[in-house]
Amino acid sequence: GVFEGLVKVLSTGTTEGALQASRALSQMAFRNANNKRAFGETPGAMRALGGVVQRAFVAHEKRALAEACRAMGVLVAGDPANQEQVGTDSELVAALRRALERGDEESSGQAGRILNSVMHILTRDDATP
């Protein structure tokens, strides 16, 4: 399906492909709880998007980082299951913290919104990140 195709591009595509896939994902999930949930339930989906965040930060690809963070922010907004996936992924949380602290204004703001959405997971007693 569509989400599986986006996951493939996010996982193995070029930086430009990942940027466009992130942009499409943001549009599809914005104010659409069913699409948020469907993407979150797609095997490997959140990890693939998290991989874009990590790779784009390391490569200083500001646009790809901002778009991936924007998509992730849309996906975690109001979706507890997606929040759980992000909040329990210690590598992704570390990448988001780096983007918050050292990213440009857009990426930093998006990363901050994501971390704020998952803070209840990061501060609970069984949290590992």
Helices and strands as residue ranges (DSSP letters): H 2-12, H 15-29, H 33-41, H 45-58, H 62-76, H 80-87, H 90-102, H 105-122
